[in-house]
Amino acid sequence: MFTVEVRDHIMIAHSFKGEVFGPAQALHGATFVVDAAFMANELDANGIVVDIGRAHEVLKSVLGPLNYRNLDDLPEFAGRNTTTEFLAKYICDHLAEAARAGTLGRAPGELAAVRVTLSESHVARASYEAPLR
């Protein structure tokens, strides 16, 4: 399996509901390093998995509406705990849509999977991976 990864970051604020979160129930900030991996069983005729430039632009477009925002204020997240795991899936779902639409420089149906990893720090991260077929 071939993989191409691109990276960006977001700075957000949010709070969590539930005693399990302890002090994180209060409003707090987080900076996430976001790694997006695109996977294919075969390289295309150009010798690539996806166009790296396009992949980075798509990632930036997905992250843009979240950056420097209080996620508690966004209607699409109302009533949700925007945990690292939740955000990894949210971002992955949007990247999968772009992959299925062919906006990454690869024909729809040729990519096998997308994985998103959000790193909260050098000791903690969460990922979500989705097949595209």
C-alpha positions as CSV (number, residue, x, y, z in Angstrom):
1,M,0.0,0.0,0.0
2,F,1.4,3.4,-1.0
3,T,0.8,6.4,1.3
4,V,1.2,10.1,0.9
5,E,0.8,12.4,3.9
6,V,0.4,16.1,4.3
7,R,0.4,18.1,7.5
8,D,-1.1,21.3,8.8
9,H,-2.3,22.5,12.2
10,I,-5.3,24.2,13.9
11,M,-5.7,26.2,17.1
12,I,-9.1,25.9,18.7
13,A,-11.0,26.4,21.9
14,H,-13.6,24.0,23.3
15,S,-15.0,22.5,26.5
16,F,-16.3,19.0,27.3
17,K,-19.4,17.8,29.2
18,G,-18.9,14.8,31.5
19,E,-17.0,14.2,34.8
20,V,-14.6,12.0,33.0
21,F,-13.0,15.1,31.5
22,G,-12.1,16.7,34.9
23,P,-10.7,20.2,34.3
24,A,-11.2,20.0,30.6
25,Q,-14.9,20.6,31.3
26,A,-14.0,24.3,31.4
27,L,-13.2,26.2,28.2
28,H,-9.6,25.5,27.2
29,G,-7.5,25.8,24.1
30,A,-5.7,23.2,22.0
31,T,-3.3,23.3,19.1
32,F,-3.4,20.2,17.0
33,V,-0.9,19.0,14.4
34,V,-3.1,17.4,11.7
35,D,-1.6,14.6,9.5
36,A,-3.7,13.5,6.6
37,A,-2.7,10.2,4.9
38,F,-4.0,9.1,1.5
39,M,-3.5,5.5,0.5
40,A,-3.6,3.6,-2.8
41,N,-2.8,0.0,-3.7
42,E,-1.2,1.2,-6.9
43,L,0.4,4.4,-8.2
44,D,-1.4,6.1,-11.1
45,A,0.0,6.7,-14.6
46,N,1.8,9.8,-13.2
47,G,3.5,7.7,-10.5
48,I,1.7,9.3,-7.6
49,V,-0.9,8.4,-4.9
50,V,-2.3,11.9,-5.0
51,D,-1.0,15.3,-5.9
52,I,0.6,16.6,-2.8
53,G,-0.2,20.2,-3.5
54,R,-3.8,19.5,-4.0
55,A,-3.9,17.3,-0.9
56,H,-2.5,20.1,1.2
57,E,-4.9,22.7,-0.2
58,V,-7.9,20.4,0.5
59,L,-6.6,19.8,4.1
60,K,-6.3,23.6,4.6
61,S,-9.8,24.1,3.3
62,V,-11.2,21.6,5.7
63,L,-9.3,23.0,8.7
64,G,-9.9,26.7,7.8
65,P,-13.4,27.0,9.3
66,L,-12.2,25.4,12.6
67,N,-9.0,27.4,13.0
68,Y,-9.0,30.1,15.8
69,R,-12.6,29.2,16.6
70,N,-14.4,28.2,19.8
71,L,-15.9,24.9,18.6
72,D,-18.6,25.2,21.3
73,D,-20.0,28.0,19.2
74,L,-20.3,26.1,15.9
75,P,-23.8,24.9,15.1
76,E,-22.5,21.6,13.5
77,F,-21.0,20.6,16.8
78,A,-23.9,21.6,19.1
79,G,-24.3,19.1,21.9
80,R,-21.1,17.2,20.9
81,N,-17.9,16.7,22.8
82,T,-15.3,17.8,20.2
83,T,-12.7,15.3,21.4
84,T,-9.6,14.6,19.5
85,E,-11.1,11.4,18.3
86,F,-14.3,13.1,17.2
87,L,-12.3,15.8,15.3
88,A,-10.2,13.2,13.6
89,K,-13.3,11.5,12.1
90,Y,-14.9,14.9,11.2
91,I,-11.8,15.9,9.2
92,C,-11.3,12.5,7.7
93,D,-15.0,12.4,6.5
94,H,-14.4,15.7,4.7
95,L,-11.2,14.6,3.1
96,A,-12.9,11.3,2.0
97,E,-15.5,13.4,0.3
98,A,-12.8,15.3,-1.6
99,A,-11.1,12.0,-2.5
100,R,-14.4,10.5,-3.8
101,A,-14.9,13.7,-5.9
102,G,-11.5,13.4,-7.5
103,T,-10.2,16.7,-6.3
104,L,-6.9,15.3,-5.2
105,G,-5.5,14.7,-8.7
106,R,-6.6,11.0,-8.7
107,A,-9.7,9.5,-10.4
108,P,-12.6,8.7,-8.0
109,G,-12.4,5.1,-6.9
110,E,-8.7,4.7,-7.2
111,L,-7.8,5.5,-3.6
112,A,-8.1,2.8,-1.0
113,A,-8.3,4.8,2.3
114,V,-7.8,8.1,4.1
115,R,-6.4,8.4,7.7
116,V,-6.3,11.5,9.8
117,T,-4.1,11.8,12.9
118,L,-4.5,14.7,15.4
119,S,-1.5,15.2,17.7
120,E,-2.3,17.1,20.9
121,S,1.3,17.0,22.0
122,H,4.4,14.9,21.6
123,V,2.8,12.2,23.9
124,A,-0.8,12.1,22.8
125,R,-2.6,11.6,19.5
126,A,-5.7,10.1,18.0
127,S,-6.5,8.8,14.5
128,Y,-9.4,7.8,12.4
129,E,-9.1,5.8,9.1
130,A,-11.9,5.2,6.6
131,P,-11.9,3.0,3.5
132,L,-12.9,4.7,0.3
133,R,-14.3,1.7,-1.5
